[in-house]
Amino acid sequence: MSLTAAFRAAKIPRTLPPKCGEASAASVSGDSSAEAAKTKAAPPWCVYLIASSRIPRTYVGVTTDFPRRLRQHNGELKGGAKAASAGRPWNVACLVEGFANRSEACEFESKWKNIARKMARKRTEPSVESVLQHRQAALSRVETCMDCSHLQIKWHSS
């Protein structure tokens, strides 16, 4: 046996036999709705803004299950962000829903954070209201540079 026969450079394509019942069901019905029912619907992605009720601090994040994520940030469940542990307890300030996928939600979150970071702040003593106004101004700038017509932006009063 030669060396090239023992160690092939290219893999030989192999087709796997269909799983039992899979080929017969697809060929009998001829409908792809059975396959669509098997695949799980994608979870809805949302971007959230939470505000601390103790100190003038906010946090922006992305999730598919906001109530669970808020409980994580507040320390009721494991898994909250370390950056959010200092501002507990957190309250919802804004919820942006309607993203098609995780990539779109993360892009929105990143733009919101970067614009808020680069915007000039007022030279007053920081308060929860001033920090939220700053994030709201940053969000309105994000809306001008991105297509946000399909998104639902809900501000919650505290």
C-alpha positions as CSV (number, residue, x, y, z in Angstrom):
1,M,0.0,0.0,0.0
2,S,1.4,3.4,-1.0
3,L,1.5,6.3,1.3
4,T,-1.0,8.3,-0.7
5,A,-3.5,5.5,-0.5
6,A,-3.2,5.3,3.2
7,F,-3.4,9.1,3.8
8,R,-5.8,10.6,1.3
9,A,-5.7,14.4,0.8
10,A,-9.4,14.7,-0.1
11,K,-12.1,13.0,1.8
12,I,-14.4,10.6,-0.1
13,P,-18.0,12.0,0.0
14,R,-20.3,9.5,1.7
15,T,-24.1,9.7,1.8
16,L,-25.7,8.6,5.0
17,P,-28.8,6.3,4.7
18,P,-32.0,8.0,5.6
19,K,-33.2,7.6,9.2
20,C,-36.0,5.1,9.7
21,G,-39.4,6.5,8.7
22,E,-37.9,9.8,7.5
23,A,-37.7,9.0,3.8
24,S,-41.0,7.2,3.6
25,A,-42.9,10.1,5.3
26,A,-41.4,12.7,3.1
27,S,-42.1,10.8,-0.1
28,V,-45.6,9.9,0.8
29,S,-46.8,13.3,1.9
30,G,-44.7,15.3,-0.5
31,D,-45.1,18.3,1.8
32,S,-42.4,20.2,3.6
33,S,-44.8,21.3,6.4
34,A,-43.9,18.2,8.3
35,E,-40.3,19.2,8.2
36,A,-41.2,22.8,9.2
37,A,-43.2,21.5,12.2
38,K,-40.1,19.5,13.4
39,T,-37.9,22.6,13.3
40,K,-38.3,24.8,16.3
41,A,-39.3,28.4,15.8
42,A,-36.4,30.8,16.4
43,P,-36.7,32.6,19.7
44,P,-37.4,36.4,19.5
45,W,-34.3,38.4,20.3
46,C,-34.6,41.7,22.2
47,V,-32.3,44.4,23.4
48,Y,-32.9,45.8,26.9
49,L,-31.9,48.7,29.0
50,I,-32.0,48.3,32.7
51,A,-31.4,51.0,35.3
52,S,-30.1,50.6,38.8
53,S,-32.5,51.8,41.6
54,R,-29.5,52.5,43.9
55,I,-26.9,54.3,41.8
56,P,-26.9,56.3,38.5
57,R,-26.0,53.4,36.3
58,T,-27.5,51.6,33.3
59,Y,-26.8,48.4,31.5
60,V,-27.6,47.4,27.9
61,G,-27.8,43.7,26.9
62,V,-29.3,41.2,24.4
63,T,-31.5,38.2,25.3
64,T,-34.3,36.0,24.1
65,D,-35.9,35.7,27.6
66,F,-35.9,39.1,29.3
67,P,-37.7,38.2,32.6
68,R,-35.2,35.4,33.2
69,R,-32.3,37.7,32.3
70,L,-33.5,40.4,34.7
71,R,-33.7,37.9,37.5
72,Q,-30.1,36.8,36.7
73,H,-28.9,40.5,36.9
74,N,-30.7,40.9,40.2
75,G,-29.0,37.8,41.6
76,E,-32.1,35.7,42.0
77,L,-30.8,33.2,39.4
78,K,-27.2,32.3,38.4
79,G,-25.7,33.8,35.3
80,G,-26.0,37.6,35.4
81,A,-23.3,39.8,34.0
82,K,-20.5,40.7,36.4
83,A,-20.7,44.3,35.4
84,A,-24.4,44.4,36.5
85,S,-23.7,43.0,40.0
86,A,-22.8,46.4,41.5
87,G,-26.0,48.1,40.6
88,R,-28.5,45.7,42.1
89,P,-31.5,45.9,42.2
90,W,-32.2,46.6,38.5
91,N,-35.4,47.8,36.9
92,V,-36.4,47.7,33.2
93,A,-36.1,51.1,31.5
94,C,-36.5,50.2,27.8
95,L,-37.2,47.1,25.8
96,V,-36.5,46.9,22.0
97,E,-38.1,43.9,20.3
98,G,-38.6,42.7,16.7
99,F,-35.1,41.6,15.7
100,A,-34.9,38.9,13.0
101,N,-31.9,37.2,14.5
102,R,-29.1,37.4,17.1
103,S,-26.7,39.1,14.7
104,E,-29.2,42.0,14.2
105,A,-29.8,42.4,17.9
106,C,-26.1,42.4,18.7
107,E,-25.4,45.0,16.1
108,F,-28.1,47.2,17.5
109,E,-26.8,46.7,21.0
110,S,-23.2,47.5,19.9
111,K,-24.2,50.7,18.1
112,W,-26.3,51.9,21.1
113,K,-23.4,51.3,23.5
114,N,-20.8,52.9,21.2
115,I,-22.9,56.0,20.5
116,A,-23.7,56.5,24.2
117,R,-20.1,56.1,25.1
118,K,-18.9,58.7,22.5
119,M,-21.7,61.3,23.2
120,A,-20.8,64.3,25.3
121,R,-22.4,64.2,28.8
122,K,-23.8,67.1,30.7
123,R,-21.6,68.5,33.4
124,T,-24.1,68.0,36.2
125,E,-24.1,65.6,39.1
126,P,-25.1,62.3,37.6
127,S,-28.6,61.0,38.5
128,V,-30.7,58.1,37.3
129,E,-32.8,60.5,35.2
130,S,-29.8,62.1,33.5
131,V,-28.2,58.7,32.7
132,L,-31.5,57.6,31.2
133,Q,-31.8,60.8,29.2
134,H,-28.3,60.2,27.9
135,R,-29.2,56.6,26.8
136,Q,-32.4,57.9,25.2
137,A,-30.5,60.5,23.2
138,A,-28.1,57.8,22.1
139,L,-31.0,55.5,21.0
140,S,-32.5,58.3,18.9
141,R,-29.1,58.6,17.1
142,V,-29.1,54.8,16.5
143,E,-32.5,55.1,15.0
144,T,-31.2,57.7,12.5
145,C,-28.2,55.6,11.4
146,M,-30.0,52.2,11.2
147,D,-33.4,51.0,9.8
148,C,-35.5,50.6,12.9
149,S,-38.9,50.7,11.3
150,H,-39.6,47.1,12.2
151,L,-38.7,47.4,15.8
152,Q,-41.0,48.0,18.8
153,I,-39.3,50.4,21.3
154,K,-41.0,50.4,24.7
155,W,-39.9,52.8,27.4
156,H,-41.0,51.9,30.9
157,S,-41.4,54.5,33.6
158,S,-40.0,53.6,37.0
